[in-house]
């Protein structure tokens, strides 16, 4: 596996070794020892999530203040534009974002540490995203930053208006968001 720091250096782009032939392929999507040795991260994952989204569905930008979650994200069908936003006020990169295309085809994964908001836009007819989390989902601690906040200036690869949940449409601007210290 190869790990490359992103524009936000705490966010890692992971590229697994893929063994393929005419029968298909094999890859190791997670190995605790390799993750620790390669990334220097001792993560204990407690929950796996699987979402399916139609084209142009935008989910996010989500984070939990308490029970903050590190996330290991990958796509098993289709393609998404995946986004992380630094929500740590003490960080020199507070409020900055990075986005990248991850897909079933390129097999990239993204490590998004605690202290970052996360969201994605489905770019294909449908997209299935799997992600491991380091803490349990806690709706009472979940927060949402508005995906279209001009202060963030995220350059979503949109063609028309996205399909957004009611909850995500009520996200708050970064300047009003509760953040990490």
N, C-alpha and C positions, 0 to 999 in steps of 0.2 A: 504494500500500500504506500502511496505517496501522499504527504500532507503539505499543503501550501497555505501560508497565511494570506488572508484576503486583504482588501483595502482597509478593513478594520482588522488589525493583526490577530485579535483574539478569536475571530471567526475563521475557521479552517475549512479549506476545500480539500476533500479527501477523494483520492482516485484509487480504487481497489485494483489489485491485479486480477485480470480477467483471463480465464483459460477457456478458449473457445475452439470449436471445430464444427464440422458439418452437422453434428448432432445437437449443437446448442452451445451453452457456456456454463461455467461455474465461477462463482466469486465468493469470497468470504466477506460478508457485509459487516461483521463486527467480531473482533477478537479482543477481549479485555486486556490481555498482556501486550499485544501489538499496539493498541490504542494508547496505553500508558507509556510504552517505550518510545513510540513514534511522536506522540503529541505532548507528552509530559502531563497528561490529564488522568487523574484517578477518578473515573466516573462510575457510579453505581446506578444502573438504570432500573427503574421500578415500574415503568408503564410503557407499553407499546401502543401507538395510535395509528389508525389507518383511515384515511379520508379519500373519498372519490368526489371529483368536481367536474362539472361540465365546462366547456370552453367559455372563457371570459369570466369565470367565477373568481372573485378576489376574496381571500380570507385573511383577516388581520387588520391591524398589526397588534398582536396579543403578547402579553407578558403577565407574570404573577409577582406582586410585590413580596408577599410572604409565600413560603414554599416555592421560591423561584426555581425555574426549571432550565437546566441545560438540555439542549435538544440535538439529537443526531438524526438528520433528515435525509431521506432518499426517495426517489420516484421509481415505482415499479411498472407503471404504464403511463404513456404519454410524456408531456413536458410541462414544466412550470418555470416561471420567473420567481425565484426565491429571494426574499429580502430580510435583512437583519438591520436593526437600528439600535445604536448605543444609547441606553437609557440611564447611564451612570453619570450623575451630575459632576462627580469628581474626575471624570475622564477627560483628557484633552480632546477626545473625539465625541463628546456628548452631542447627541442629535444628528450625528453623521450616519449615513446608511451605505450599505453595499447590496448589490443584487447580482445574481447570476442565473444562468439557465442550467437547470438540472433535469435530466430525463432518463427514461428507461434505456435509451440508446447510449448516452454518454456515461451512464452509471456513476456519475459523481455523487458524492454525499457532502453534506455541510454540517459542521459542528457549530452550533450557536450556543455560547455559554450563558450562564445566569447573568442577568443584568441587561439583556438585549430583548427588544421586541421582535417578533417574527411574523411574517405573512408571505403569501404567495398568490400568484395569478396563474390560472390554468390556461395554457396556450394551445392545447390540442382538443379535439372533440371531447375527450375526457382525459383526466389525469388522476392517477392514484398515488398518494403520498403516504409513506410509512415513516414514523419517527418515534424514536425512543426518548423518554424523558427521565431526568434525574430526580424528580419529585412528582407527587400525584397531582392530578388536576384538582384545583380548589377554586370553584367559581366565585366564592366570596372574596378571593384575593386577586382575581383576574382583572386586568385593566386593558384598555384598548386605545391606541393612538389612531387618529383618523388617517386612513391610507392616503388621502389626498391633501394633507396639510401642506400649504405652500411653503411653510418654514422648513419642512423636510425636503421638499422638492424631489421626491422620488420619481424617477423617469420610468414609469410602468410602460411596458410595450403594449399599449392598449389600442384596439381598433373599435372605437365606440365606447359607450358607458359600460362599466363592469357590472356583473351581478354580485350584489353585496347583501349580506344578511342585515336584518334590522339592527341587531346588536352592533355590527361593525359600522353601520351608517351613523351610529350615535357616538363613535369614537371621538376623543377630545383632541384638540390641538396640542402640540408638544409643549407650548408655553403654559398650558393648563394641566398637564399630565402630572400625576404622582410618579415620582422617579426613585431610583436607587441613589443612595448617598454617593 
